[in-house]
Amino acid sequence: MGNSKAMVNAVWSPERDATPEIQEICDKMKPDACSSAGVIFDDFTAIKYIFQFDNEAQEMKYSIRVHVASGKYLHLEVTESPSKELKFIGCLYP
């Protein structure tokens, strides 16, 4: 059946509406996302997100849907350590 720890790591939360805390993460990661996508985004508004806690790495993983232009979205991948240090993992755009 497999390692139960690995199974826990594979479970993402249900999709949720973005909160001010999630927007703050997006604001901090915007320069990295712009650099990765090769685009300077005027709008960078968090819309929805999912998360999971990685037991092995002891960090929170976020996947955030970000509105960047009329009808266009970016998916931002970020980790957050227990000390609240953020790490840009990547983004999908367009």
Number of C-alpha atoms within 10 A of each C-alpha: 4 6 7 9 11 12 10 13 15 12 12 14 12 9 13 12 12 17 13 9 10 17 18 13 21 23 14 13 20 18 15 17 26 15 10 14 16 10 11 13 14 8 12 21 20 26 16 18 21 16 19 18 19 17 12 9 9 11 18 17 21 22 20 28 24 21 18 18 13 7 6 10 19 20 20 24 21 20 20 17 13 9 7 10 9 17 16 19 15 16 19 13 16 9
